[in-house]
């Protein structure tokens, strides 16, 4: 809960991310994949064949982080590299049968947490999806500027407090 509307939206989104991380970590504790791994596997699953660069862009992760996940997936024999259909210098990732099994098992744990989360949305899932899409676009636009503001506003009570009135 926010403190009387004094926290910034960005701070509240940060707190939300932390709570979702805890929810997923608890729900997926006995799963073969950690929540972060599940996100990577899910994107490979959804795309059926995806390059590391496209995976990094979609997940908003540095390519070096994605490369670490790929190494782990390789070690488990959960992914195989296939020549990129349009770029002979690159490759795409495809889940193996073992990777599909691990993803399917992790998905059962994820779905239970997802149901609990979605069932608690007062405006429903569609409205929440629109709001999250708007937040993602705003974050992408802000990221392009490097998080800098040419005219920084005066602080009002710390970095997590709103600096202006809406």
N, C-alpha and C positions, 0 to 999 in steps of 0.2 A: 504494500500500500504506500502511496506517496504521502509526504508530509504536508498536507494542506495546499497542494499545487505549487510548492516552492522549488521542487526539483526540476531539473531540465529534462526534456524528453529524451535527450541522448543518454543521460544518466539512467533514466528508467529503462531504456532499451538495454543498456549494459547489465542492469540488475536482472532483467528478464532473461537475458542470455545465460547468466549464471544459474538462475533457477531451473531453466530448461536443461542445462548441462547436468545439474544434480538429479533432476527427474529421470533423464535418460540413463545416467550412470547407475542409478538404483534399479531401474526397470530392466536394464541390460546386464546386470552384474553376473548372471549365470549364462549369458549368451557367448558364443564363440568370438564375437567382435565387440570392441569398444564402440561407443556412439560415433566417435570421429571416423573410425574405420568403416563403420556401417554407412556413413554418408558417402565415403569414397566408393565402396562396393556398390551402393545404390545407384550412383551416377553411372558407373560402368555398366551395371545391369540395365538401366533405363536406356542408355545410348546404344547398347549392344556392342559397339566398337567405338572407342574414343581415344584421341591422342592425349598424352600427358599435358600438353599445352592447353587444349580445350577443357580438360578436366580441371586444371588449375584455375582457368578463367571462370568456369561455371561455379566452382566452389568458393571462389574468392580467396584462394590460398596461393602462397608463393610456389613457383615451380619446384623449388628445392624441397619444400614440405611434401608436395605430391610425389616427388621422386623417392622420398623416404617411405611413404605408404606403398609405392610400387615395389620397392625392394622387399618389404615385409610380405606383401602379397606373393611375390615371386618365391620367397623362401618357403612359404606355406603351400606352394604350387596351386594357388587360387586364381592365378591370372596367366595368360600367355600373351606374348607379343606377336602381332601379325603385321606384315608389311602394310604401310599406309596405302590405300587404294589410289590416291592422287599425288602422293609425295614419296618417291622412292627412298628419300633420305630419312624418312620418319617411320613410325610404327603406330599402331593403335592397340589398345588393350581390350581383351576379351576374357570374361570370367570362364574358368574351367568348370568341370562338373563339381569338383570339390569346392570351388569358390561359390558356385550357385547354391550348393547345400549349406555352406556357412551363412550366406546371405539370407537364405530362406529361414534358417533357424533364428538368426538375429532379428529378422523381420517380425517374427511372432512376438518377441519381447517388445520391439519398437511399437508395434500396433496396439498392444495393451496400453502403453504410456500415451500414445497418440489419442486413443479413445478417451481416456481420462481427461486429457488436456482439452480436446475439442468439445467434449460434453460440458465443460465449464465455461465455454464462451457465450456470454449473454447475447451477443449480436449474431451468433452463428458463424459457421466456418467460412462462408463466402465473403462476408464483410471483413472478417479477420484476414483472409487471403488478400483482399484489395488493400487493406491497411499495410500489411507486411510488404506487398509489392511496392507501395508508395515509399515506405521506409527504406527498402533496398535501393530504389532509384535515387532517393535523396542521399543515401550513404555513398553511392557510386559517384554522384555529382560532386559531393564534398571531397571524396578521395582524389578526384582529378586535380583539385586545387592543392592537394597535399595537406589538407586540414588547416590551411592558413586562411586568415581573414585579413584583407588589406587594411581594415580599420577595426582593430580589436576593441571590443566593448569593455567597459570597466567591470571588474569583478564585484559580485554582490554575495559575499558569504562563502566563497570557496568554489572550486572547479565544478562541483556537481550542482550548483545553484543556477537558476535562470539568470541571464544577464540582461535581459530586456523584457518588456511587457508585451503581451500579445493582445 
